[in-house]
Amino acid sequence: MTSRRQLTDRIRVALPPDEAFVLFTPRGERAWAAGWEPRFPADTPDDSAPGTVFETTAHGNTTTWIVRERRAGRHISYARVVPQVNAGTVDVTLEPADGGSEVTVTYDLTALSEAGEQQLEMFATGYAGYLRSWHDDIAAALGADR
């Protein structure tokens, strides 16, 4: 029996949505996420264009990502698959908030194996801390740029 989990949390970013949006694109995430290095199998001048495919490697797994939709400056949605582990979507929505942005991040994942189910439960348990690390890493990257 596999499980599905929908996990949502919010972080604050000290940039307005139009400026913060790039931080959540495949190439833009390199500015703050240690080890994040997307590989594009096809020439990709606009990495946030719907249909864009890229891969990342982390924790011994390769994840294949596809940009599902984008509203520049406001929303980006990805489909993602880690073979034999999990598959699902990641949605990032930015709203103006006190001169910055409130960013809502939702992972909707289904485990594809027993091992994937265990990983998904661990991810769900640590999700708030995971998003807190996004906040801290983004804040540190922005502080270095200013």
C-alpha positions in Angstrom: 0.0 0.0 0.0 1.5 3.4 -1.0 0.6 6.7 0.4 -0.1 10.2 -0.9 0.7 13.3 1.1 -0.1 16.9 0.4 2.1 19.3 2.4 1.8 23.0 2.5 3.6 25.7 4.4 4.6 29.4 3.9 7.8 31.4 4.1 8.6 35.1 3.9 11.0 36.5 1.4 12.3 40.1 1.6 11.7 40.9 -2.0 8.4 41.7 -3.8 6.9 38.9 -5.8 8.1 40.1 -9.2 11.7 40.1 -7.9 11.4 37.0 -5.7 9.9 34.8 -8.4 13.3 34.0 -10.0 14.4 32.4 -6.8 12.0 29.6 -7.4 12.9 28.9 -11.1 15.2 26.0 -11.9 18.3 28.2 -12.5 17.3 30.8 -9.9 17.3 28.3 -7.1 21.1 27.9 -7.5 21.4 31.4 -5.8 20.4 29.9 -2.4 20.1 26.1 -2.5 23.4 24.4 -1.8 24.1 21.6 -4.3 21.1 22.5 -6.5 22.4 22.1 -10.1 19.6 21.5 -12.7 20.6 19.8 -15.9 18.6 20.5 -19.0 18.5 17.8 -21.7 17.4 20.4 -24.3 18.5 23.9 -25.0 16.4 26.0 -22.6 16.7 29.8 -22.8 13.6 30.3 -20.5 13.9 27.8 -17.7 10.4 28.7 -16.3 8.5 28.1 -19.6 5.8 25.4 -19.3 7.1 22.1 -20.7 10.7 22.7 -19.7 12.3 19.5 -18.5 15.3 19.3 -16.2 16.9 16.9 -13.8 18.5 17.2 -10.4 20.5 14.8 -8.3 20.3 14.7 -4.5 20.6 12.0 -1.8 21.6 9.4 -4.3 18.5 9.9 -6.5 17.9 11.6 -9.8 14.7 13.6 -10.0 13.1 14.5 -13.3 11.1 17.8 -13.2 8.7 19.3 -15.8 7.4 22.9 -15.5 3.6 22.5 -15.6 2.6 26.2 -15.5 3.8 29.6 -14.8 2.3 33.0 -14.1 5.5 35.2 -14.1 6.1 36.9 -10.8 3.2 35.0 -9.0 3.2 31.2 -9.5 5.2 28.3 -10.8 4.2 24.6 -10.8 6.3 21.5 -11.4 5.6 17.8 -11.9 8.5 15.6 -10.5 9.3 12.0 -10.5 12.0 10.1 -8.5 11.8 6.6 -10.1 10.8 3.9 -7.6 10.6 6.5 -4.8 7.8 9.1 -5.4 6.0 11.2 -7.9 3.8 14.3 -7.7 3.8 18.1 -8.0 5.3 21.1 -6.4 3.5 24.5 -6.5 5.0 27.8 -5.5 2.7 30.8 -5.2 4.0 34.3 -4.3 1.8 37.1 -2.8 2.7 40.6 -1.8 3.3 41.0 2.0 4.7 44.0 3.8 7.1 45.0 1.0 8.2 41.4 0.5 6.5 38.2 -0.4 4.6 35.5 1.3 5.5 32.3 -0.5 3.2 29.2 -0.3 4.9 25.9 -1.2 2.8 22.8 -1.7 4.2 19.4 -2.3 1.7 16.8 -3.4 3.5 13.4 -3.5 2.7 9.8 -3.9 5.1 7.1 -2.8 5.9 4.5 -5.5 7.4 1.8 -3.3 7.7 0.7 0.3 11.0 2.5 0.6 9.4 5.6 -1.0 6.6 5.4 1.5 9.1 5.5 4.4 11.0 8.5 2.8 7.7 10.3 2.2 6.7 9.9 5.9 10.1 11.3 7.0 9.7 14.2 4.5 6.3 14.9 5.8 7.5 14.9 9.5 10.3 17.3 8.7 8.4 19.5 6.2 8.1 22.6 8.4 11.8 22.5 9.1 12.6 21.9 5.5 10.7 25.1 4.5 12.3 27.0 7.4 15.7 26.1 5.8 14.5 27.6 2.5 13.6 30.8 4.4 17.0 30.9 6.1 19.0 30.0 3.0 17.2 32.6 0.9 17.6 35.3 3.6 21.3 34.5 3.8 21.7 34.7 0.0 19.8 38.0 -0.2 21.9 39.4 2.7 25.1 38.6 0.8 23.8 40.4 -2.3 22.9 43.6 -0.5 
